[in-house]
Amino acid sequence: MLEVIKIAASTVDLNYTRLVWELRVTGEDPLDYDFYILRSGSAAGPFDVLAGPIRYDTYEFLDGDVYHQNKFRRYFYRVRAVHRGSGQVREYPHDSAAWVKARPTLIATELRRQERVLFREFSGRRAVLLPLRRFGRRCPRCWDPVAGRKVISQCLTCFDTTYVGGYLQPIEIFIQIDPSPKVQQNNAHGREGQDNTRARKSSFPPTMVGDVIVEAENIRWRITQVSTTQRLRAVAHEELQLHYIVPDQIEYEFPIFWPEDFEASPAREFTNPMTPGGDDDWVW
């Protein structure tokens, strides 16, 4: 099967995204394959077919159906290769996606790897990320196309996002969430509780303001701020500001199907060499 490598997305225009890809040198003829461009609002999908089939030795695509003026909207791409003779299908990248970002240096790549190990094997807890839908089909129940605004709340069709479905495919992540202080404020309507905290995670999957974090105990948080640590503009770490979602809000109606063997804090694969018993040569 032909392999696609070095997929990159870039833009120098607010109305276009340029996607290019390369093929690994094999004995197969690239003209025996059809290529399709897939696009999503999340790095984990679901992906929709944007263009294709692309033939005749073409390895570049210009997406003109984008809106880069929106600060909180990102477009994620994959390339699907289909062998016309056998019907074999493969998508690239396999477990990730390409989007407009700075190309990481070797130092940034190593920083990302160490961050993933840190959160997966030591300080992170397993949770679920719900990427907010930022484009797609508008909700026919609560969206007024004439007024250009939402007219009802607590909508089970879009979960108050104005886009059908509300959120994209849930993504499993490892995240460290700080204990949150409980604050109470008095206002004209009575007493109101405020519950905000901070969290941190590795650079992938990238998060945006408005996304929702779901813990194993069904505690749900909305991301209100994202700060990053970068190496020459390549993101290596994310710091998040979270706002606690009250259980009577519509976000709790979005279904999450937990696997039977789901463990929020699974056994770690690495052993700290400074732990007594973790090394046969340990001497007090």
C-alpha positions as CSV (number, residue, x, y, z in Angstrom):
1,M,0.0,0.0,0.0
2,L,1.3,3.4,-0.9
3,E,2.2,5.6,2.0
4,V,1.6,9.3,2.4
5,I,4.2,11.3,4.4
6,K,4.9,14.9,5.4
7,I,1.4,16.3,5.2
8,A,1.5,20.1,5.9
9,A,-1.1,22.8,5.9
10,S,-0.2,26.5,5.5
11,T,-1.8,29.8,4.7
12,V,-0.8,33.2,3.5
13,D,-4.4,34.3,2.8
14,L,-7.4,34.6,5.1
15,N,-9.6,32.9,2.5
16,Y,-7.4,29.9,1.6
17,T,-5.6,26.9,3.2
18,R,-2.8,25.2,1.2
19,L,-2.4,21.5,1.8
20,V,0.6,19.6,0.4
21,W,1.7,16.0,0.9
22,E,4.5,13.6,-0.2
23,L,4.6,9.9,-1.0
24,R,7.1,7.4,0.2
25,V,9.2,5.9,-2.6
26,T,7.8,2.4,-3.3
27,G,7.5,0.1,-6.3
28,E,3.8,1.1,-6.8
29,D,2.5,3.5,-9.4
30,P,0.9,6.6,-7.8
31,L,-1.4,6.9,-10.8
32,D,-3.1,3.7,-9.6
33,Y,-4.5,5.6,-6.6
34,D,-7.3,8.1,-6.0
35,F,-6.7,10.7,-3.3
36,Y,-9.4,12.4,-1.3
37,I,-9.1,15.4,1.0
38,L,-10.9,15.1,4.4
39,R,-11.6,18.0,6.7
40,S,-13.0,18.4,10.3
41,G,-13.2,20.8,13.1
42,S,-11.4,18.4,15.4
43,A,-8.1,16.5,15.3
44,A,-10.0,13.3,16.0
45,G,-12.9,13.9,13.5
46,P,-15.4,13.0,12.3
47,F,-14.0,13.9,8.9
48,D,-16.0,14.9,5.9
49,V,-14.9,14.4,2.3
50,L,-13.9,17.9,1.0
51,A,-12.6,17.0,-2.4
52,G,-11.7,14.1,-4.6
53,P,-10.9,11.9,-6.3
54,I,-7.6,13.6,-7.1
55,R,-5.5,11.9,-9.8
56,Y,-2.8,12.6,-12.4
57,D,0.2,12.9,-10.0
58,T,-1.2,15.9,-8.0
59,Y,0.0,16.4,-4.4
60,E,-1.4,19.8,-3.6
61,F,-4.8,21.1,-2.7
62,L,-6.1,24.7,-2.1
63,D,-9.1,24.9,0.3
64,G,-11.0,28.1,-0.5
65,D,-14.0,27.3,1.8
66,V,-12.4,28.5,5.0
67,Y,-12.9,31.4,7.4
68,H,-9.5,32.2,9.1
69,Q,-10.9,35.5,10.4
70,N,-12.4,33.5,13.3
71,K,-9.7,33.3,16.1
72,F,-11.2,30.2,17.7
73,R,-11.8,28.1,14.5
74,R,-9.3,25.6,13.2
75,Y,-9.5,23.3,10.2
76,F,-8.0,19.8,10.4
77,Y,-7.1,17.7,7.3
78,R,-6.4,14.2,6.4
79,V,-5.5,12.6,3.0
80,R,-7.3,9.3,2.0
81,A,-5.6,7.1,-0.5
82,V,-7.8,4.5,-2.3
83,H,-6.3,1.9,-4.6
84,R,-8.6,1.6,-7.6
85,G,-7.8,-2.0,-8.4
86,S,-8.2,-3.6,-4.9
87,G,-10.2,-1.0,-3.2
88,Q,-7.8,-0.7,-0.3
89,V,-8.3,2.5,1.8
90,R,-5.9,4.2,4.2
91,E,-6.0,7.7,5.8
92,Y,-3.0,9.8,6.7
93,P,-2.0,10.8,9.3
94,H,-3.4,7.6,11.0
95,D,-4.1,9.0,14.5
96,S,-3.7,12.7,14.1
97,A,-4.4,15.4,11.5
98,A,-2.7,18.3,9.7
99,W,-3.6,21.9,10.5
100,V,-2.0,25.3,10.1
101,K,0.8,25.5,12.7
102,A,4.5,26.2,13.1
103,R,6.8,23.4,12.1
104,P,8.4,22.0,15.3
105,T,12.2,21.9,15.7
106,L,14.0,18.9,17.1
107,I,13.9,20.5,20.5
108,A,10.2,21.2,20.3
109,T,9.5,17.6,19.2
110,E,11.4,16.2,22.2
111,L,9.6,18.6,24.5
112,R,6.3,17.3,23.2
113,R,7.3,13.7,23.7
114,Q,8.4,14.4,27.3
115,E,5.1,16.2,28.0
116,R,3.1,13.2,26.7
117,V,5.1,10.8,28.9
118,L,4.8,13.2,32.0
119,F,1.0,13.4,31.8
120,R,0.3,9.8,30.7
121,E,2.7,8.1,33.2
122,F,2.8,10.5,36.2
123,S,0.8,13.6,36.7
124,G,-2.2,13.3,34.3
125,R,-5.6,11.8,34.8
126,R,-7.7,10.3,32.1
127,A,-10.6,12.4,30.9
128,V,-12.6,13.2,27.8
129,L,-12.4,16.3,25.6
130,L,-15.5,17.5,23.7
131,P,-14.4,19.8,20.9
132,L,-17.1,22.5,20.3
133,R,-18.6,22.6,16.8
134,R,-17.8,25.9,15.2
135,F,-19.1,25.4,11.7
136,G,-21.6,23.1,9.9
137,R,-25.3,22.8,9.7
138,R,-27.2,25.4,11.8
139,C,-29.8,24.1,14.3
140,P,-33.3,24.3,12.7
141,R,-34.9,24.4,16.2
142,C,-33.2,27.3,17.9
143,W,-31.4,29.3,15.2
144,D,-33.2,32.2,13.5
145,P,-31.5,32.7,10.0
146,V,-33.3,36.1,9.6
147,A,-32.2,37.5,12.9
148,G,-28.9,35.7,12.8
149,R,-29.1,34.6,16.4
150,K,-30.3,31.9,18.8
151,V,-33.9,32.3,19.9
152,I,-34.3,29.5,22.5
153,S,-32.1,27.9,25.1
154,Q,-31.7,24.4,26.5
155,C,-31.9,22.9,23.0
156,L,-31.2,19.2,22.8
157,T,-30.5,19.3,19.1
158,C,-27.4,21.6,19.3
159,F,-26.8,21.8,23.1
160,D,-26.9,25.6,22.8
161,T,-24.1,25.8,20.3
162,T,-26.4,26.7,17.4
163,Y,-24.8,23.8,15.3
164,V,-26.5,20.4,15.0
165,G,-24.8,17.9,17.2
166,G,-23.2,20.5,19.4
167,Y,-19.8,18.8,19.9
168,L,-17.5,16.7,17.8
169,Q,-16.3,13.2,18.5
170,P,-15.0,12.8,22.1
171,I,-11.3,12.6,22.5
172,E,-9.5,10.7,25.3
173,I,-6.9,12.9,27.0
174,F,-4.6,12.9,30.0
175,I,-4.9,16.2,32.0
176,Q,-3.9,17.5,35.4
177,I,-6.7,19.6,37.0
178,D,-6.0,21.6,40.1
179,P,-8.4,21.5,43.1
180,S,-10.9,24.4,42.7
181,P,-11.6,26.9,45.4
182,K,-15.3,27.4,46.2
183,V,-16.4,31.0,46.1
184,Q,-19.9,32.5,46.8
185,Q,-21.1,35.8,45.7
186,N,-24.3,37.7,46.7
187,N,-26.3,39.4,44.0
188,A,-29.8,40.7,43.4
189,H,-31.1,37.2,42.7
190,G,-29.6,35.6,45.8
191,R,-26.4,33.7,46.4
192,E,-24.3,32.4,43.4
193,G,-21.4,30.0,43.6
194,Q,-18.3,30.4,41.5
195,D,-16.1,27.5,40.7
196,N,-13.0,28.1,38.5
197,T,-9.7,26.3,38.4
198,R,-6.7,25.7,36.2
199,A,-5.5,22.6,34.3
200,R,-2.6,21.6,32.1
201,K,-2.0,19.1,29.4
202,S,0.3,18.2,26.5
203,S,0.0,20.0,23.1
204,F,-2.1,17.3,21.4
205,P,-5.0,17.4,20.9
206,P,-5.1,21.2,20.7
207,T,-7.9,22.8,22.7
208,M,-9.8,26.0,22.1
209,V,-12.0,28.3,24.2
210,G,-15.5,26.8,24.5
211,D,-14.4,23.1,24.5
212,V,-15.7,21.0,27.3
213,I,-13.6,18.6,29.6
214,V,-15.5,15.7,31.2
215,E,-14.0,13.9,34.2
216,A,-14.7,10.2,35.0
217,E,-17.1,11.4,37.8
218,N,-19.1,13.3,35.1
219,I,-17.8,16.6,36.4
220,R,-17.8,18.9,33.4
221,W,-15.7,22.0,32.8
222,R,-15.8,24.6,30.1
223,I,-12.5,26.0,28.8
224,T,-12.5,29.8,29.1
225,Q,-8.8,30.5,28.4
226,V,-5.9,28.7,26.8
227,S,-2.3,29.6,27.3
228,T,0.6,27.8,25.6
229,T,4.3,27.2,26.1
230,Q,6.0,27.5,22.7
231,R,9.4,26.8,21.2
232,L,9.8,29.1,18.1
233,R,6.0,29.2,17.8
234,A,5.6,25.4,18.0
235,V,3.3,24.6,20.9
236,A,4.7,22.1,23.5
237,H,2.4,22.6,26.5
238,E,-1.1,24.0,27.2
239,E,-2.3,25.8,30.4
240,L,-6.1,26.0,30.7
241,Q,-8.5,28.1,32.7
242,L,-11.7,26.1,33.5
243,H,-15.2,27.0,34.6
244,Y,-17.3,24.5,36.4
245,I,-20.6,23.7,34.5
246,V,-23.5,23.5,36.9
247,P,-25.3,20.0,36.6
248,D,-28.6,21.6,35.5
249,Q,-27.0,23.0,32.3
250,I,-27.6,21.5,28.8
251,E,-23.9,20.4,28.5
252,Y,-24.7,17.5,30.8
253,E,-27.3,16.1,28.3
254,F,-24.5,15.4,25.8
255,P,-24.1,11.6,26.1
256,I,-20.7,10.1,27.0
257,F,-20.4,6.3,26.7
258,W,-17.6,5.2,29.0
259,P,-15.9,1.8,28.3
260,E,-16.4,-0.8,30.9
261,D,-12.7,-1.0,31.7
262,F,-12.3,2.8,31.9
263,E,-9.9,3.9,34.7
264,A,-9.4,7.5,35.3
265,S,-6.0,6.8,37.0
266,P,-4.7,3.6,35.4
267,A,-1.6,1.8,36.6
268,R,1.5,3.5,35.3
269,E,4.0,1.7,33.0
270,F,7.1,3.5,34.4
271,T,8.6,3.1,37.9
272,N,10.3,5.9,39.6
273,P,13.9,4.7,40.3
274,M,14.0,6.7,43.6
275,T,11.0,4.7,45.0
276,P,12.0,2.1,47.6
277,G,11.5,-1.3,46.1
278,G,11.5,0.0,42.6
279,D,15.2,-0.8,42.1
280,D,17.0,-3.9,43.3
281,D,20.1,-1.8,44.0
282,W,18.3,0.6,46.3
283,V,20.2,1.1,49.6
284,W,19.0,3.2,52.5
